[in-house]
Amino acid sequence: MTIDTREDADSIDEQKLNDLVETSLVDLGATIHAALAVIGDELGLYTALDESGPLTSAEVAEETDTAERYVREWLRAQAAGGYVTYNPETDRYDLSPEQAYVLANEDSPVFMPGAFQLVASAAKIEPDLREAFRTGEGIGWHEHDEDVFHGTERFFGPSYGAFLLDWIAALEGVDEKLQAGGRIADVGCGHGAPTIRMAEAYPNSTVVGIDYHEESIAVARERAEAAGVADRVDFEVATARGYNGTDYDLVTMFNCFHDMGDPVGVAAHVRETLSDDGAWMIVEPYAEDRVEDTLTPFGRLAYSISTVACTPNSLSQDVGYGLGAQAGEERTRDVVTEGGFTRFRRTAETPTSLVFEAKP
Ligand SMILES: C[S@@+](CC[C@H](N)C(=O)[O-])C[C@H]1O[C@@H](n2cnc3c(N)ncnc32)[C@H](O)[C@@H]1O
């Protein structure tokens, strides 16, 4: 594309301008695509392609009981974005093994439709958020669209299925204790995906899932019942700074420590509720310490979700610390040690997660 920049010739670098316009076009396509990915997931379009592909648009429509004209347009948008494979010779669409792994396999650790559900529904808060930018007021997690909670569960759940037990194994002596029978508190548990995973893995232990959001706890209870672990999982509606219980062998926080209004106060409370040789495992979004090193595609996603949900939630609570979802190891260590922990180390990481162990 050639853009006439003669009026601003002194200040505009045409190559940089073209690059930014190109980036914007990709982003615009991605933004509107998010809603289409949610539709493809909910109406079973990806699943139909995975299970029965290659298919024509009419066959996809027939299999999913949807209208062909919509499906045809959707398929072409998907193919243009690399989410679906198109064969011009047969006019059929299919998912490659990689596309199926990301879009149609709910158990894969890189299953993305849940993430699209999360970001597409989180964006609905935009009018309130715009106002919050002006006033500085917070927006609580509970004020979001219900799909934010379901999307979060489906986004993070598969990665807990894949990595959680390795993360626990990397803690000092915790796996052995839990095998024998220990006490776990999972704080900020949401719909309870990691809570239930731990209950399944450690049948001799008891797990308490804690969250301030009553509706999330109600869903978590249903999930535990359905998973057949309700006998060893309890749930409590409480804040991370005020939950009950003492002598926990393990306290866990999955992708929620930075959401807390008073993370130092939370650390102090965890310290009080842990046994003397207990461990606190904190799983946070992957982040480098220096801002310039977080300016990556993943950093962009994390900062954007943080602007829309994590930081507003923290600002809505007492203290309003606003740690943010790209705090990184050094800042997290500072907050945790300020709350009274003496030992803190990174025990594991994935491209999207950092795992820390804090000990009294
Ligand atoms: C991003 S979600 C993570 C949910 C869950 N840990 C997971 O990984 O699936 C953050 C959770 O923190 C909870 N939360 C936020 N502030 C809290 C607080 N002060 N005390 C307890 N829970 C809190 C929210 O209700 C929400 O369920």
The ligand as a MOL file (V3000), in Angstrom:
LIG
                    3D

  0  0  0     0  0            999 V3000
M  V30 BEGIN CTAB
M  V30 COUNTS 27 29 0 0 0
M  V30 BEGIN ATOM
M  V30 1 C -8.1930 -15.1420 37.0690 0
M  V30 2 S -9.2740 -15.8890 38.2050 0 CHG=1
M  V30 3 C -8.3820 -17.4030 38.5790 0
M  V30 4 C -9.2940 -18.4980 39.0650 0
M  V30 5 C -8.6160 -19.8310 39.3650 0
M  V30 6 N -7.5450 -19.7020 40.3190 0
M  V30 7 C -8.0850 -20.4760 38.1050 0
M  V30 8 O -6.8740 -20.3990 37.8730 0
M  V30 9 O -8.8840 -21.0460 37.3450 0 CHG=-1
M  V30 10 C -9.0400 -14.9140 39.6670 0
M  V30 11 C -9.9120 -15.3270 40.8370 0
M  V30 12 O -9.5110 -14.5900 41.9950 0
M  V30 13 C -10.6840 -14.3020 42.7420 0
M  V30 14 N -10.3950 -13.1760 43.6490 0
M  V30 15 C -10.1220 -11.8970 43.3220 0
M  V30 16 N -9.8840 -11.1640 44.4200 0
M  V30 17 C -10.0070 -12.0130 45.4780 0
M  V30 18 C -9.8460 -11.8690 46.8710 0
M  V30 19 N -9.4960 -10.7030 47.4150 0
M  V30 20 N -10.0430 -12.9440 47.6620 0
M  V30 21 C -10.3800 -14.1470 47.1120 0
M  V30 22 N -10.5420 -14.3480 45.8040 0
M  V30 23 C -10.3400 -13.2910 44.9850 0
M  V30 24 C -11.7250 -14.0150 41.6910 0
M  V30 25 O -13.0330 -14.1070 42.1920 0
M  V30 26 C -11.3860 -15.0720 40.6350 0
M  V30 27 O -12.1140 -16.2420 40.8480 0
M  V30 END ATOM
M  V30 BEGIN BOND
M  V30 1 1 1 2
M  V30 2 1 2 3
M  V30 3 1 2 10
M  V30 4 1 3 4
M  V30 5 1 4 5
M  V30 6 1 5 6
M  V30 7 1 5 7
M  V30 8 2 7 8
M  V30 9 1 7 9
M  V30 10 1 10 11
M  V30 11 1 11 12
M  V30 12 1 11 26
M  V30 13 1 12 13
M  V30 14 1 13 14
M  V30 15 1 13 24
M  V30 16 1 14 15
M  V30 17 1 14 23
M  V30 18 2 15 16
M  V30 19 1 16 17
M  V30 20 1 17 18
M  V30 21 2 17 23
M  V30 22 1 18 19
M  V30 23 2 18 20
M  V30 24 1 20 21
M  V30 25 2 21 22
M  V30 26 1 22 23
M  V30 27 1 24 25
M  V30 28 1 24 26
M  V30 29 1 26 27
M  V30 END BOND
M  V30 END CTAB
M  END
